């Protein structure tokens, strides 16, 4: 995840992080279900205090753009990406089906690409 902060900006760092993650989700860079880095890791990467990143995550969660799943981490929601719940459920069902059939992920993705290209 590529986030660049502007130390000279009047926008507080937590808000810059929040806006950057929201924008990455909205433009499709971060797809629905993408796991965000742990707060401590992102804080270290960005040279910020842990509480600064935690506040950004908290505000993203309050807006419904991320969902915190305890030890499973924080993930981008379908709402953040503009992806419908129906499309997300279809993708999850496809993933479960291909896993149960023993189809490797690369092959499953190739099948989807071929189907999309054919349509």
Chimera marker file (.cmm) of the C-alpha trace (Angstrom):
<marker_set name="trace">
<marker id="1" x="0.000" y="0.000" z="0.000" r="1" g="1" b="0" radius="0.5"/>
<marker id="2" x="1.535" y="3.253" z="-1.121" r="1" g="1" b="0" radius="0.5"/>
<marker id="3" x="0.667" y="6.199" z="1.122" r="1" g="1" b="0" radius="0.5"/>
<marker id="4" x="2.580" y="9.442" z="0.956" r="1" g="1" b="0" radius="0.5"/>
<marker id="5" x="2.155" y="12.013" z="3.680" r="1" g="1" b="0" radius="0.5"/>
<marker id="6" x="2.740" y="15.733" z="3.268" r="1" g="1" b="0" radius="0.5"/>
<marker id="7" x="4.358" y="17.075" z="6.459" r="1" g="1" b="0" radius="0.5"/>
<marker id="8" x="3.646" y="20.650" z="5.325" r="1" g="1" b="0" radius="0.5"/>
<marker id="9" x="-0.062" y="20.046" z="4.792" r="1" g="1" b="0" radius="0.5"/>
<marker id="10" x="-2.552" y="21.669" z="7.151" r="1" g="1" b="0" radius="0.5"/>
<marker id="11" x="-4.443" y="18.345" z="7.040" r="1" g="1" b="0" radius="0.5"/>
<marker id="12" x="-3.566" y="16.270" z="10.122" r="1" g="1" b="0" radius="0.5"/>
<marker id="13" x="-1.604" y="13.059" z="9.473" r="1" g="1" b="0" radius="0.5"/>
<marker id="14" x="-4.451" y="10.772" z="10.612" r="1" g="1" b="0" radius="0.5"/>
<marker id="15" x="-6.748" y="12.453" z="8.086" r="1" g="1" b="0" radius="0.5"/>
<marker id="16" x="-4.147" y="12.095" z="5.329" r="1" g="1" b="0" radius="0.5"/>
<marker id="17" x="-3.957" y="8.362" z="6.094" r="1" g="1" b="0" radius="0.5"/>
<marker id="18" x="-7.749" y="8.071" z="6.185" r="1" g="1" b="0" radius="0.5"/>
<marker id="19" x="-8.159" y="9.916" z="2.893" r="1" g="1" b="0" radius="0.5"/>
<marker id="20" x="-5.405" y="7.893" z="1.214" r="1" g="1" b="0" radius="0.5"/>
<marker id="21" x="-6.909" y="4.530" z="2.218" r="1" g="1" b="0" radius="0.5"/>
<marker id="22" x="-10.402" y="5.666" z="1.197" r="1" g="1" b="0" radius="0.5"/>
<marker id="23" x="-9.072" y="6.807" z="-2.196" r="1" g="1" b="0" radius="0.5"/>
<marker id="24" x="-7.153" y="3.554" z="-2.764" r="1" g="1" b="0" radius="0.5"/>
<marker id="25" x="-10.347" y="1.606" z="-2.058" r="1" g="1" b="0" radius="0.5"/>
<marker id="26" x="-12.507" y="3.857" z="-4.231" r="1" g="1" b="0" radius="0.5"/>
<marker id="27" x="-10.186" y="3.580" z="-7.245" r="1" g="1" b="0" radius="0.5"/>
<marker id="28" x="-9.950" y="-0.210" z="-6.944" r="1" g="1" b="0" radius="0.5"/>
<marker id="29" x="-6.322" y="-0.375" z="-5.816" r="1" g="1" b="0" radius="0.5"/>
<marker id="30" x="-7.565" y="-1.935" z="-2.575" r="1" g="1" b="0" radius="0.5"/>
<marker id="31" x="-10.326" y="-4.394" z="-3.426" r="1" g="1" b="0" radius="0.5"/>
<marker id="32" x="-13.116" y="-5.366" z="-1.068" r="1" g="1" b="0" radius="0.5"/>
<marker id="33" x="-11.772" y="-7.891" z="1.416" r="1" g="1" b="0" radius="0.5"/>
<marker id="34" x="-8.192" y="-6.637" z="1.185" r="1" g="1" b="0" radius="0.5"/>
<marker id="35" x="-6.526" y="-6.879" z="4.569" r="1" g="1" b="0" radius="0.5"/>
<marker id="36" x="-4.890" y="-3.660" z="5.735" r="1" g="1" b="0" radius="0.5"/>
<marker id="37" x="-1.530" y="-3.774" z="7.481" r="1" g="1" b="0" radius="0.5"/>
<marker id="38" x="-1.664" y="-3.908" z="11.273" r="1" g="1" b="0" radius="0.5"/>
<marker id="39" x="-1.774" y="-0.453" z="12.852" r="1" g="1" b="0" radius="0.5"/>
<marker id="40" x="1.714" y="-0.806" z="14.325" r="1" g="1" b="0" radius="0.5"/>
<marker id="41" x="3.257" y="-1.832" z="10.996" r="1" g="1" b="0" radius="0.5"/>
<marker id="42" x="1.667" y="0.991" z="9.040" r="1" g="1" b="0" radius="0.5"/>
<marker id="43" x="2.625" y="3.485" z="11.747" r="1" g="1" b="0" radius="0.5"/>
<marker id="44" x="6.234" y="2.321" z="11.558" r="1" g="1" b="0" radius="0.5"/>
<marker id="45" x="6.236" y="2.420" z="7.745" r="1" g="1" b="0" radius="0.5"/>
<marker id="46" x="4.853" y="5.966" z="7.720" r="1" g="1" b="0" radius="0.5"/>
<marker id="47" x="6.904" y="7.233" z="10.663" r="1" g="1" b="0" radius="0.5"/>
<marker id="48" x="3.767" y="8.025" z="12.660" r="1" g="1" b="0" radius="0.5"/>
<marker id="49" x="2.588" y="7.332" z="16.179" r="1" g="1" b="0" radius="0.5"/>
<marker id="50" x="0.480" y="4.202" z="16.551" r="1" g="1" b="0" radius="0.5"/>
<marker id="51" x="-2.444" y="6.287" z="17.854" r="1" g="1" b="0" radius="0.5"/>
<marker id="52" x="-2.408" y="8.377" z="14.673" r="1" g="1" b="0" radius="0.5"/>
<marker id="53" x="-2.940" y="5.342" z="12.435" r="1" g="1" b="0" radius="0.5"/>
<marker id="54" x="-5.401" y="3.839" z="14.932" r="1" g="1" b="0" radius="0.5"/>
<marker id="55" x="-7.497" y="6.995" z="14.682" r="1" g="1" b="0" radius="0.5"/>
<marker id="56" x="-7.500" y="6.801" z="10.885" r="1" g="1" b="0" radius="0.5"/>
<marker id="57" x="-8.633" y="3.155" z="11.020" r="1" g="1" b="0" radius="0.5"/>
<marker id="58" x="-11.292" y="4.009" z="13.617" r="1" g="1" b="0" radius="0.5"/>
<marker id="59" x="-12.726" y="6.783" z="11.443" r="1" g="1" b="0" radius="0.5"/>
<marker id="60" x="-12.673" y="4.531" z="8.377" r="1" g="1" b="0" radius="0.5"/>
<marker id="61" x="-14.577" y="1.916" z="10.369" r="1" g="1" b="0" radius="0.5"/>
<marker id="62" x="-17.138" y="4.455" z="11.605" r="1" g="1" b="0" radius="0.5"/>
<marker id="63" x="-17.727" y="5.453" z="7.982" r="1" g="1" b="0" radius="0.5"/>
<marker id="64" x="-18.231" y="1.793" z="7.006" r="1" g="1" b="0" radius="0.5"/>
<marker id="65" x="-15.187" y="1.729" z="4.736" r="1" g="1" b="0" radius="0.5"/>
<marker id="66" x="-13.291" y="-0.900" z="6.717" r="1" g="1" b="0" radius="0.5"/>
<marker id="67" x="-14.296" y="-3.660" z="9.086" r="1" g="1" b="0" radius="0.5"/>
<marker id="68" x="-12.178" y="-4.784" z="12.016" r="1" g="1" b="0" radius="0.5"/>
<marker id="69" x="-12.270" y="-8.517" z="12.593" r="1" g="1" b="0" radius="0.5"/>
<marker id="70" x="-10.269" y="-8.765" z="15.810" r="1" g="1" b="0" radius="0.5"/>
<marker id="71" x="-7.193" y="-10.915" z="15.375" r="1" g="1" b="0" radius="0.5"/>
<marker id="72" x="-8.103" y="-11.452" z="11.706" r="1" g="1" b="0" radius="0.5"/>
<marker id="73" x="-7.276" y="-7.795" z="11.069" r="1" g="1" b="0" radius="0.5"/>
<marker id="74" x="-8.923" y="-4.877" z="9.337" r="1" g="1" b="0" radius="0.5"/>
<marker id="75" x="-10.306" y="-5.285" z="5.825" r="1" g="1" b="0" radius="0.5"/>
<marker id="76" x="-11.705" y="-3.023" z="3.127" r="1" g="1" b="0" radius="0.5"/>
<marker id="77" x="-15.495" y="-3.294" z="2.837" r="1" g="1" b="0" radius="0.5"/>
<marker id="78" x="-17.534" y="-3.602" z="-0.340" r="1" g="1" b="0" radius="0.5"/>
<marker id="79" x="-19.048" y="-0.217" z="0.474" r="1" g="1" b="0" radius="0.5"/>
<marker id="80" x="-15.601" y="1.401" z="0.276" r="1" g="1" b="0" radius="0.5"/>
<marker id="81" x="-15.024" y="0.046" z="-3.209" r="1" g="1" b="0" radius="0.5"/>
<marker id="82" x="-18.515" y="0.619" z="-4.513" r="1" g="1" b="0" radius="0.5"/>
<marker id="83" x="-18.823" y="-3.136" z="-5.031" r="1" g="1" b="0" radius="0.5"/>
<marker id="84" x="-22.273" y="-4.493" z="-4.428" r="1" g="1" b="0" radius="0.5"/>
<marker id="85" x="-22.837" y="-7.050" z="-1.703" r="1" g="1" b="0" radius="0.5"/>
<marker id="86" x="-24.270" y="-9.378" z="-4.339" r="1" g="1" b="0" radius="0.5"/>
<marker id="87" x="-21.080" y="-9.257" z="-6.427" r="1" g="1" b="0" radius="0.5"/>
<marker id="88" x="-18.932" y="-9.812" z="-3.372" r="1" g="1" b="0" radius="0.5"/>
<marker id="89" x="-21.021" y="-12.834" z="-2.319" r="1" g="1" b="0" radius="0.5"/>
<marker id="90" x="-20.769" y="-14.270" z="-5.837" r="1" g="1" b="0" radius="0.5"/>
<marker id="91" x="-16.984" y="-13.894" z="-5.728" r="1" g="1" b="0" radius="0.5"/>
<marker id="92" x="-16.813" y="-15.620" z="-2.335" r="1" g="1" b="0" radius="0.5"/>
<marker id="93" x="-19.030" y="-18.460" z="-3.573" r="1" g="1" b="0" radius="0.5"/>
<marker id="94" x="-16.821" y="-18.910" z="-6.646" r="1" g="1" b="0" radius="0.5"/>
<marker id="95" x="-13.691" y="-18.960" z="-4.486" r="1" g="1" b="0" radius="0.5"/>
<marker id="96" x="-15.209" y="-21.577" z="-2.167" r="1" g="1" b="0" radius="0.5"/>
<marker id="97" x="-16.317" y="-23.722" z="-5.114" r="1" g="1" b="0" radius="0.5"/>
<marker id="98" x="-12.942" y="-23.637" z="-6.867" r="1" g="1" b="0" radius="0.5"/>
<marker id="99" x="-11.140" y="-24.443" z="-3.596" r="1" g="1" b="0" radius="0.5"/>
<marker id="100" x="-13.460" y="-27.396" z="-2.970" r="1" g="1" b="0" radius="0.5"/>
<marker id="101" x="-12.744" y="-28.674" z="-6.499" r="1" g="1" b="0" radius="0.5"/>
<marker id="102" x="-9.003" y="-28.397" z="-5.895" r="1" g="1" b="0" radius="0.5"/>
<marker id="103" x="-8.533" y="-25.775" z="-8.615" r="1" g="1" b="0" radius="0.5"/>
<marker id="104" x="-5.409" y="-23.654" z="-8.047" r="1" g="1" b="0" radius="0.5"/>
<marker id="105" x="-5.990" y="-19.914" z="-7.580" r="1" g="1" b="0" radius="0.5"/>
<marker id="106" x="-4.128" y="-19.015" z="-10.795" r="1" g="1" b="0" radius="0.5"/>
<marker id="107" x="-6.338" y="-21.360" z="-12.797" r="1" g="1" b="0" radius="0.5"/>
<marker id="108" x="-9.506" y="-20.065" z="-11.107" r="1" g="1" b="0" radius="0.5"/>
<marker id="109" x="-8.525" y="-16.493" z="-11.971" r="1" g="1" b="0" radius="0.5"/>
<marker id="110" x="-7.740" y="-17.494" z="-15.560" r="1" g="1" b="0" radius="0.5"/>
<marker id="111" x="-11.208" y="-19.056" z="-15.824" r="1" g="1" b="0" radius="0.5"/>
<marker id="112" x="-12.823" y="-15.817" z="-14.639" r="1" g="1" b="0" radius="0.5"/>
<marker id="113" x="-10.767" y="-13.735" z="-17.076" r="1" g="1" b="0" radius="0.5"/>
<marker id="114" x="-11.737" y="-16.036" z="-19.951" r="1" g="1" b="0" radius="0.5"/>
<marker id="115" x="-15.408" y="-15.851" z="-18.967" r="1" g="1" b="0" radius="0.5"/>
<marker id="116" x="-15.291" y="-12.064" z="-18.753" r="1" g="1" b="0" radius="0.5"/>
<marker id="117" x="-13.509" y="-11.792" z="-22.103" r="1" g="1" b="0" radius="0.5"/>
<marker id="118" x="-16.093" y="-14.104" z="-23.723" r="1" g="1" b="0" radius="0.5"/>
<marker id="119" x="-18.994" y="-12.021" z="-22.434" r="1" g="1" b="0" radius="0.5"/>
<link id1="1" id2="2" r="1" g="1" b="0" radius="0.2"/>
<link id1="2" id2="3" r="1" g="1" b="0" radius="0.2"/>
<link id1="3" id2="4" r="1" g="1" b="0" radius="0.2"/>
<link id1="4" id2="5" r="1" g="1" b="0" radius="0.2"/>
<link id1="5" id2="6" r="1" g="1" b="0" radius="0.2"/>
<link id1="6" id2="7" r="1" g="1" b="0" radius="0.2"/>
<link id1="7" id2="8" r="1" g="1" b="0" radius="0.2"/>
<link id1="8" id2="9" r="1" g="1" b="0" radius="0.2"/>
<link id1="9" id2="10" r="1" g="1" b="0" radius="0.2"/>
<link id1="10" id2="11" r="1" g="1" b="0" radius="0.2"/>
<link id1="11" id2="12" r="1" g="1" b="0" radius="0.2"/>
<link id1="12" id2="13" r="1" g="1" b="0" radius="0.2"/>
<link id1="13" id2="14" r="1" g="1" b="0" radius="0.2"/>
<link id1="14" id2="15" r="1" g="1" b="0" radius="0.2"/>
<link id1="15" id2="16" r="1" g="1" b="0" radius="0.2"/>
<link id1="16" id2="17" r="1" g="1" b="0" radius="0.2"/>
<link id1="17" id2="18" r="1" g="1" b="0" radius="0.2"/>
<link id1="18" id2="19" r="1" g="1" b="0" radius="0.2"/>
<link id1="19" id2="20" r="1" g="1" b="0" radius="0.2"/>
<link id1="20" id2="21" r="1" g="1" b="0" radius="0.2"/>
<link id1="21" id2="22" r="1" g="1" b="0" radius="0.2"/>
<link id1="22" id2="23" r="1" g="1" b="0" radius="0.2"/>
<link id1="23" id2="24" r="1" g="1" b="0" radius="0.2"/>
<link id1="24" id2="25" r="1" g="1" b="0" radius="0.2"/>
<link id1="25" id2="26" r="1" g="1" b="0" radius="0.2"/>
<link id1="26" id2="27" r="1" g="1" b="0" radius="0.2"/>
<link id1="27" id2="28" r="1" g="1" b="0" radius="0.2"/>
<link id1="28" id2="29" r="1" g="1" b="0" radius="0.2"/>
<link id1="29" id2="30" r="1" g="1" b="0" radius="0.2"/>
<link id1="30" id2="31" r="1" g="1" b="0" radius="0.2"/>
<link id1="31" id2="32" r="1" g="1" b="0" radius="0.2"/>
<link id1="32" id2="33" r="1" g="1" b="0" radius="0.2"/>
<link id1="33" id2="34" r="1" g="1" b="0" radius="0.2"/>
<link id1="34" id2="35" r="1" g="1" b="0" radius="0.2"/>
<link id1="35" id2="36" r="1" g="1" b="0" radius="0.2"/>
<link id1="36" id2="37" r="1" g="1" b="0" radius="0.2"/>
<link id1="37" id2="38" r="1" g="1" b="0" radius="0.2"/>
<link id1="38" id2="39" r="1" g="1" b="0" radius="0.2"/>
<link id1="39" id2="40" r="1" g="1" b="0" radius="0.2"/>
<link id1="40" id2="41" r="1" g="1" b="0" radius="0.2"/>
<link id1="41" id2="42" r="1" g="1" b="0" radius="0.2"/>
<link id1="42" id2="43" r="1" g="1" b="0" radius="0.2"/>
<link id1="43" id2="44" r="1" g="1" b="0" radius="0.2"/>
<link id1="44" id2="45" r="1" g="1" b="0" radius="0.2"/>
<link id1="45" id2="46" r="1" g="1" b="0" radius="0.2"/>
<link id1="46" id2="47" r="1" g="1" b="0" radius="0.2"/>
<link id1="47" id2="48" r="1" g="1" b="0" radius="0.2"/>
<link id1="48" id2="49" r="1" g="1" b="0" radius="0.2"/>
<link id1="49" id2="50" r="1" g="1" b="0" radius="0.2"/>
<link id1="50" id2="51" r="1" g="1" b="0" radius="0.2"/>
<link id1="51" id2="52" r="1" g="1" b="0" radius="0.2"/>
<link id1="52" id2="53" r="1" g="1" b="0" radius="0.2"/>
<link id1="53" id2="54" r="1" g="1" b="0" radius="0.2"/>
<link id1="54" id2="55" r="1" g="1" b="0" radius="0.2"/>
<link id1="55" id2="56" r="1" g="1" b="0" radius="0.2"/>
<link id1="56" id2="57" r="1" g="1" b="0" radius="0.2"/>
<link id1="57" id2="58" r="1" g="1" b="0" radius="0.2"/>
<link id1="58" id2="59" r="1" g="1" b="0" radius="0.2"/>
<link id1="59" id2="60" r="1" g="1" b="0" radius="0.2"/>
<link id1="60" id2="61" r="1" g="1" b="0" radius="0.2"/>
<link id1="61" id2="62" r="1" g="1" b="0" radius="0.2"/>
<link id1="62" id2="63" r="1" g="1" b="0" radius="0.2"/>
<link id1="63" id2="64" r="1" g="1" b="0" radius="0.2"/>
<link id1="64" id2="65" r="1" g="1" b="0" radius="0.2"/>
<link id1="65" id2="66" r="1" g="1" b="0" radius="0.2"/>
<link id1="66" id2="67" r="1" g="1" b="0" radius="0.2"/>
<link id1="67" id2="68" r="1" g="1" b="0" radius="0.2"/>
<link id1="68" id2="69" r="1" g="1" b="0" radius="0.2"/>
<link id1="69" id2="70" r="1" g="1" b="0" radius="0.2"/>
<link id1="70" id2="71" r="1" g="1" b="0" radius="0.2"/>
<link id1="71" id2="72" r="1" g="1" b="0" radius="0.2"/>
<link id1="72" id2="73" r="1" g="1" b="0" radius="0.2"/>
<link id1="73" id2="74" r="1" g="1" b="0" radius="0.2"/>
<link id1="74" id2="75" r="1" g="1" b="0" radius="0.2"/>
<link id1="75" id2="76" r="1" g="1" b="0" radius="0.2"/>
<link id1="76" id2="77" r="1" g="1" b="0" radius="0.2"/>
<link id1="77" id2="78" r="1" g="1" b="0" radius="0.2"/>
<link id1="78" id2="79" r="1" g="1" b="0" radius="0.2"/>
<link id1="79" id2="80" r="1" g="1" b="0" radius="0.2"/>
<link id1="80" id2="81" r="1" g="1" b="0" radius="0.2"/>
<link id1="81" id2="82" r="1" g="1" b="0" radius="0.2"/>
<link id1="82" id2="83" r="1" g="1" b="0" radius="0.2"/>
<link id1="83" id2="84" r="1" g="1" b="0" radius="0.2"/>
<link id1="84" id2="85" r="1" g="1" b="0" radius="0.2"/>
<link id1="85" id2="86" r="1" g="1" b="0" radius="0.2"/>
<link id1="86" id2="87" r="1" g="1" b="0" radius="0.2"/>
<link id1="87" id2="88" r="1" g="1" b="0" radius="0.2"/>
<link id1="88" id2="89" r="1" g="1" b="0" radius="0.2"/>
<link id1="89" id2="90" r="1" g="1" b="0" radius="0.2"/>
<link id1="90" id2="91" r="1" g="1" b="0" radius="0.2"/>
<link id1="91" id2="92" r="1" g="1" b="0" radius="0.2"/>
<link id1="92" id2="93" r="1" g="1" b="0" radius="0.2"/>
<link id1="93" id2="94" r="1" g="1" b="0" radius="0.2"/>
<link id1="94" id2="95" r="1" g="1" b="0" radius="0.2"/>
<link id1="95" id2="96" r="1" g="1" b="0" radius="0.2"/>
<link id1="96" id2="97" r="1" g="1" b="0" radius="0.2"/>
<link id1="97" id2="98" r="1" g="1" b="0" radius="0.2"/>
<link id1="98" id2="99" r="1" g="1" b="0" radius="0.2"/>
<link id1="99" id2="100" r="1" g="1" b="0" radius="0.2"/>
<link id1="100" id2="101" r="1" g="1" b="0" radius="0.2"/>
<link id1="101" id2="102" r="1" g="1" b="0" radius="0.2"/>
<link id1="102" id2="103" r="1" g="1" b="0" radius="0.2"/>
<link id1="103" id2="104" r="1" g="1" b="0" radius="0.2"/>
<link id1="104" id2="105" r="1" g="1" b="0" radius="0.2"/>
<link id1="105" id2="106" r="1" g="1" b="0" radius="0.2"/>
<link id1="106" id2="107" r="1" g="1" b="0" radius="0.2"/>
<link id1="107" id2="108" r="1" g="1" b="0" radius="0.2"/>
<link id1="108" id2="109" r="1" g="1" b="0" radius="0.2"/>
<link id1="109" id2="110" r="1" g="1" b="0" radius="0.2"/>
<link id1="110" id2="111" r="1" g="1" b="0" radius="0.2"/>
<link id1="111" id2="112" r="1" g="1" b="0" radius="0.2"/>
<link id1="112" id2="113" r="1" g="1" b="0" radius="0.2"/>
<link id1="113" id2="114" r="1" g="1" b="0" radius="0.2"/>
<link id1="114" id2="115" r="1" g="1" b="0" radius="0.2"/>
<link id1="115" id2="116" r="1" g="1" b="0" radius="0.2"/>
<link id1="116" id2="117" r="1" g="1" b="0" radius="0.2"/>
<link id1="117" id2="118" r="1" g="1" b="0" radius="0.2"/>
<link id1="118" id2="119" r="1" g="1" b="0" radius="0.2"/>
</marker_set>
